[in-house]
């Protein structure tokens, strides 16, 4: 697949979801910070937490390395990473002040320092070649992927590694249909349990549609190669329901 395919794919997603990304997603993430992690655990029957632990265990960075967690939200990945590797310098970037505020509180309660910046993932406010590693989990389906990955490539040092994890579109239609139904039902349940706002409930259909129009595991790997990454590897769960990619910026 050429980069033209991925640019056009992003353009189609922008047409379908651009208004939601701009107007509703910020309201959703203003609503959910206090129960976001717990809600994910309930909706996924604990699988998301297990997957996040696996994701963090794969992050290989030397003590003192600078790691940026993009779309950090409540700093779940950043906190898990510092819990395992306290000598890393972990930074957080997210556009939601509410999610970031909760993340900072949780980090402080755990005795961690995670410098955080409120920013758009499409235009990261960091110099070229700044970070030894960049992580991004459970967020890219709400973004223009090509722009975001180009920014991550830019801020990585030569030889730096990009660790990506997300809920992708399953490669098997046999899995996709029941998975999207399951996801829809459990998002409804979570919204009801935690008393979500109207804006959050209005986005329930969007979350399943966003996955249906998202990339499959092989597509994501090919996009990374098209951006310029090398040594691209990935592991998937249930045909791509969850998928982790690792890619390196050339020296």
Secondary structure in CASP SS format (residue, H / E / C, confidence):
PFRMAT SS
TARGET T0000
AUTHOR 0000-0000-0000
METHOD secondary structure of the structure
MODEL  1
X C 1.00
X C 1.00
X H 1.00
X H 1.00
X H 1.00
X H 1.00
X H 1.00
X H 1.00
X H 1.00
X H 1.00
X H 1.00
X H 1.00
X H 1.00
X H 1.00
X H 1.00
X H 1.00
X H 1.00
X H 1.00
X H 1.00
X H 1.00
X H 1.00
X H 1.00
X H 1.00
X H 1.00
X H 1.00
X H 1.00
X H 1.00
X H 1.00
X H 1.00
X H 1.00
X H 1.00
X H 1.00
X H 1.00
X H 1.00
X H 1.00
X H 1.00
X H 1.00
X H 1.00
X H 1.00
X H 1.00
X H 1.00
X H 1.00
X H 1.00
X C 1.00
X C 1.00
X C 1.00
X H 1.00
X H 1.00
X H 1.00
X H 1.00
X H 1.00
X H 1.00
X H 1.00
X H 1.00
X H 1.00
X H 1.00
X H 1.00
X C 1.00
X C 1.00
X C 1.00
X C 1.00
X C 1.00
X C 1.00
X C 1.00
X C 1.00
X E 1.00
X E 1.00
X E 1.00
X E 1.00
X E 1.00
X C 1.00
X C 1.00
X C 1.00
X C 1.00
X C 1.00
X H 1.00
X H 1.00
X H 1.00
X H 1.00
X H 1.00
X H 1.00
X H 1.00
X H 1.00
X H 1.00
X C 1.00
X C 1.00
X C 1.00
X C 1.00
X E 1.00
X E 1.00
X E 1.00
X E 1.00
X E 1.00
X E 1.00
X C 1.00
X C 1.00
X H 1.00
X H 1.00
X H 1.00
X H 1.00
X H 1.00
X H 1.00
X H 1.00
X H 1.00
X H 1.00
X H 1.00
X H 1.00
X H 1.00
X H 1.00
X C 1.00
X C 1.00
X C 1.00
X C 1.00
X C 1.00
X C 1.00
X E 1.00
X E 1.00
X E 1.00
X C 1.00
X C 1.00
X C 1.00
X C 1.00
X C 1.00
X C 1.00
X C 1.00
X C 1.00
X C 1.00
X C 1.00
X C 1.00
X C 1.00
X E 1.00
X E 1.00
X E 1.00
X E 1.00
X E 1.00
X E 1.00
X E 1.00
X C 1.00
X C 1.00
X H 1.00
X H 1.00
X H 1.00
X C 1.00
X C 1.00
X H 1.00
X H 1.00
X H 1.00
X H 1.00
X H 1.00
X H 1.00
X H 1.00
X H 1.00
X H 1.00
X H 1.00
X H 1.00
X E 1.00
X E 1.00
X E 1.00
X E 1.00
X E 1.00
X E 1.00
X E 1.00
X E 1.00
X E 1.00
X E 1.00
X E 1.00
X C 1.00
X C 1.00
X C 1.00
X C 1.00
X C 1.00
X C 1.00
X H 1.00
X H 1.00
X H 1.00
X H 1.00
X H 1.00
X H 1.00
X H 1.00
X H 1.00
X H 1.00
X H 1.00
X H 1.00
X H 1.00
X H 1.00
X H 1.00
X H 1.00
X H 1.00
X H 1.00
X H 1.00
X H 1.00
X H 1.00
X H 1.00
X H 1.00
X C 1.00
X C 1.00
X C 1.00
X H 1.00
X H 1.00
X H 1.00
X H 1.00
X H 1.00
X C 1.00
X H 1.00
X H 1.00
X H 1.00
X H 1.00
X H 1.00
X H 1.00
X H 1.00
X H 1.00
X H 1.00
X C 1.00
X C 1.00
X C 1.00
X C 1.00
X H 1.00
X H 1.00
X H 1.00
X H 1.00
X H 1.00
X H 1.00
X H 1.00
X H 1.00
X H 1.00
X H 1.00
X H 1.00
X C 1.00
X E 1.00
X E 1.00
X E 1.00
X E 1.00
X E 1.00
X E 1.00
X E 1.00
X E 1.00
X E 1.00
X H 1.00
X H 1.00
X H 1.00
X C 1.00
X E 1.00
X E 1.00
X E 1.00
X E 1.00
X E 1.00
X E 1.00
X E 1.00
X E 1.00
X C 1.00
X C 1.00
END
